[in-house]
């Protein structure tokens, strides 16, 4: 998609370039309805009227934005550190931006493009529901840790680096079933999650189905929407509610380690033991899980490899005009002390 110019906006609105300029600069000598029409066209078409955008072709952009959805998730900490190191090696600057749960990461990216001279964007986490908004991004971007984005996106327009979330989630739940667990609760994503949360839930359901265990919807416990997603506090509160409901289960699978650690606190506070009363498993392989007591059974994602691969593919596109690529990396099931075989 070619970059919009002020002439394009003027043509779309049926006005002169000077009229568009007056609207942009909030000049009083313009009809309010005309100004509203112009500003709406600017918004809808992703035109960037600021000085940074006008200078983008004259001055080489040397910044890479990393947008993080879920800043409290320790899984991203190592990735950000490695990405910054790799980006610095390329003589570029990392611009780190935290995207709140209730924010649209694409809107945030579009605004950053207006404010900064960006060469590219890396998304860590997110939902990516709006194809038409992504098409307005005028810089290359990579979805990192995000597998299987919505089918309505054109996969030739971006790159992605991730594990196979559905398959790895299946692996974990199948492992719990092989230990003898049939009543497995899951701390899942919210219903609007069309990304990793949805895929990990699908893996859970497929493992039950292939092992001929009926799905019990009461064992699916979504994260709370009034708290930060994928946080220990969210895992704690949801597990506390699950325990208070008296729903019977022997194992709890949380779709992130942060949720799992919060869940462990709720279980221990209730007077129960891990793994004697409840087995607990997570996903991500954060370092804290290794030192937690009991150590956490989890799916370990190769964070450093993913971080380096993300930066590498972005700079291939930037420097060599290479085609976008989609890379799936293998994860590892780590057997900790938080799960046990049912006798």
Secondary structure, 3 states (H helix, E strand, C coil): CCCCCHHHHHHHHCCCHHHHHHHHCCCCCCCHHHHHHHHHHHHHHCCCCCHHHHCCCCCCCCEEEEEEECCCCCHHHHHHHHHHHHHHHCCCEEEEEEECCCCCHHHHHHHHHHHCCEEEEEEECCCCCCHHHHCCCCCEEEEECCCCCCCCCCHHHCEEEECCHHHHHHHHHHHHHHCCCCCEEEEECCCCCCCHHHHHHHHHHHHHHHCCCCCCHHHEEECCCCCCCCCHHHHHHHHHHHHHCCCCCCEEEECCHHHHHHHHHHHHHCCCCCCCCCEEECCECCHHHHHCCCCCEEEECCHHHHHHHHHHHHHHHHHHCCCCCEEECCCEEECCCCCCCCC
